[in-house]
Amino acid sequence: MSMSSAEVVAAFVAVTSVPLTHGVAGHLLHKDATNPWRFWSPPFLTGGPRFMTFQGFSWSFFAISSLCLVLAIGQLYSKMAKAAFVSSPRQLLTASGCSALISEVLMISSLFTYHRGRRLRHRRAPSTGTQNLTEAGTKVTVAMCCALALAGAALLLVAHHFHAADPFARLAFVSLALVCFSVAAPVTHGLGGRLKWALSGSWTFYQPGRGGLRFILCQAFGWASFAVSVAGCAVLAAIVLRAVMKGGLGEGAEEMRAVAVVSWVAGGAGFLAQVFLAVSLPLFRPSGGIGETASAPACTSKVSQASDMRGFLQMMLVMHVIHAPHLLLLALIATVLAAAPTAAWGATVFAVLAAAYSPTFFGAPGSTGMRSWTAFQAWATRVVEDAARRWHGECRVVRHGEAWQFRGVDIGVDLEEEDGGKETGDARRVIFGYHPHGLYPAAACWFHFLPQFNLLFPSVPPPVTLGASVIFRVPILRDVAMWAGARNVSRSTFLKSLDERGAVVLCPGGQAELVEHVGGQADNTVTLCTRHKGFIKIAIEKRAHLVPVFCFGESQALTNLWKWKAAQRWTTKRLGFPMPFLAVGFKGILPLPVPLPLSFIVGEPLAVPAPGPEGFALEADVNRVHQQYYARVEELFERYKASSGFANLTLALKHD
C-alpha cells in the first residue's frame, strides 16, 4: 500500500503545530502578564505546578511524534531504514499524528493554566475580556478533548486491522488510545470545569454530591464509560501480549471476533465518556448560586452529608495508614503469587519490585531521617485529630502540672535560671517517654501532630519519634514511619536526633513490654518494664528534660491473637521481635483498634542533674532519676485513669 505525500504533509503540520501553539498562542494570551511569556525561554519554573505538568507531558509526546515522523520519512528514502523497522511508514505516521494531537491538547491546557504573576490582594469584578477568555477556553478545551477521544476510538478500530499483520503496531495503537482517553476525560472535567466556573470559584476536581442531580448523573455515566474504555484497552493489550509471547499472531476466528467486539466497546465507551463529561459542565449548579435560595436548607443538608461522607472516608484512610500498612504488603505478595502463571514469573516480579524498591534504603534513612516528608506530616496534622475523634469518640491531650508554664514562656527559661545562666540551646531539649508500649504503639508517632499538642506546648520543637529497628525493615510500614519523621532507636540516632531537633519520643519499655502486654478490654493490668536506663543516661549527659507521657485507651484497643509468651520471649531475644504476633482489635479479627477513647497525659518535665566531671552520667544519679521518673508515671496513671474512662485498670512495674 503506497503512501501519498498528503499524509506526510498532514503529519508534518500536526507535529509543527505544537511549537507554534506554544510560541504564538502563548504570546497572544500572556504578552501583558506580570510574568511575561517568551518563546525560546519561557519561565517554565515560574508558570505554576499545573503549567509545568502539562508542559512536561506535552513536550514528551512532541518528541515521540517527531521521532515517528522522522522514522517514517527515513523509510521512504532509505532502503536500509526500511529493512531495519518492522512497522510501515503509514503506521509510523498514524502514531506521529496521534502523539502530536495529544501533545497539542496538553500544550493548550498548559496555556490556560499558566501563572501570569502576582494576584491582586483585593477581589474585583472580572472584565469582559476575562469572561470571554474563560468562555473561549472552555470551548477550545472541550472541542480538542472531543477530537482526542474520537482519535482514540479510531485508533482502536485501526488497531484491529493490524491484528494479523503487525501485533506490535496494534499494541502501540492500543497504548496511544488509552493515553487519548486518559488525557481527554480528566482534562475536560478538571480544566474545562475550572475554566467554565473560574469566575464563581466553586469548581473543584473532586466534589462528590455537589452540582445538582443532572450533573451528578452525567458525571456518573461519564466516569463509568471511562472505566469501561480503560478496561477494554487493558484487555486488548493483554491479548496482544499473549499472542506475542506465544509466538503466534492470533488469527483464529473467535479471537478476531473478540478483538473486534472489545475494540468497538472500548472505543465507543471512551468517546461516550467524553460526551457525558462535556455535557455535564453547563449542568453544574454551584452551591449558593442563583436560583437556589429557596432550597438553601436542602443544599446545606446535602453539603453536610457530603462532608460527613468525606470525613468518614478520610477517617478510614487515616486508620488504615496508621494501623494496617503492613497488610498492603501482604496483599501485594498474595496478588503476585495468585496472578503469576508460573513460579518463575512470580520470582521475576518480586525481583523487579525488590530492585525498584532497593534505592529507598540508600543513605540509611532510618537513622538520618532523610526520607522525612513534610507534606505528609502537614497532612497528618490536618486530619489525624478529626479521624481519631470519629473513630475513638474522644481524643484529648492533657498537660499535667504548672511547671510547663515557666513565666508563660518555655522550659528553657527555668533551666537557664537553675543552671546559672547557661545556654538555652541545651535547656530546650526534651525526651518524651511514651507509656505503655502495648502491642502497636502507633500513637507515639502521631500524638505530637495533634493541634491540641501544639496549642498546649507551643515552645516544644517538633519531636522525632524513635522506634524499634524492625519497623525500618518492613516495606510500606517503614515508609509510613519515615514519612512521619520516625527514626530507629539506636544510641547514635538518639543523640543525633536530640541534637538536631531538640525533642524526641521513645517507648522506654521496648519489645520486652510488648511481650508482657496482654491487651483487650478484659485485661485490667498494664505492665511496664522498667529495666531500661539508657534514656536516663542520655538525658543527664545531654541535660535534657524527661517528660513522661501516658496514653489511656491505645493498649486496651488491641490484643495478640496468639498468646504464647514463652515463644515470644525467645524470639524477642533471638530475632528482636516477638513471634507469633498478630494484633487484632475491631470485631476481634481486624487490625484496626477497638474504638475506645484516647487520652494522652503529658506529665511535668523532670529536670536532671548535671553529668559527672568527664561528661558522663553517674550511676547513682541515673538510679535516682530513674526512680523519680517512674514515680511520676505512677502518679499520672493513678490521677487520670478514672477521668480517662479506665478506672478499673491497675499498674504493674516489672523491674527485671
Buried (B, 14 or more C-beta within 10 A) or exposed (E): EEBEEEBBEBBBEBBBBBBBBBBEBBBEBBEEEEBEBEEEEBBEEEBBEBBBBBBEBBBBBBEBBBBBBBBBBBBEEEEEBEEEBEBBBBBBBBBBBBBBBBBBBBBBBBBBBBBBEEEEEEEEEEEEEEEEBBBEBBEBBBEBBBBBBBBBBBBBBBBBEBBEEBBEBBBBBBBBBBBBBBBBBBBBBBBBBBBBBBEEEBBEEEBEBBBBEBBBEBBEBBBBBBEBBBBBBBBBBEBBEEBBEEEEBBEEEEBBEBBBEBBBBBBBBBBBBBBBBBBBBEBBBBBEBEEBEEEEEEBEEBBEEBEEEBBEEBBBEBBBBBBBBBBBEEEBBEEBEEEBEEEEEBEEBBEEBEEEEEEEBEEEBBBBBEBBBEEBBEBBBEBBBBBBBBBBEBBBBBBBEEBBEBEEEBBBBBBBEEBEEBEBEBBBBBBBBBBBBBBBBBBBBBBBBBEBBBEBBEBBBBBBBBBBBBBBBBBBBBBBBBBBBBBBBEEEBBBBBBEEBBBBBBBBBBBBBBBBBBBBEEBEEBBBBBEBBBBBBBBBBBBBBBBBBBBBBBBBBBBBEEEBEEEBBBBBEEEEBBBEBEBBBBEEEEBBBBBBBBBBBBBBBBBBBBBBEEEEBBEEBBEBBBEBBBEBBBBBBEBBBEEBBBEEBEBEEEEE
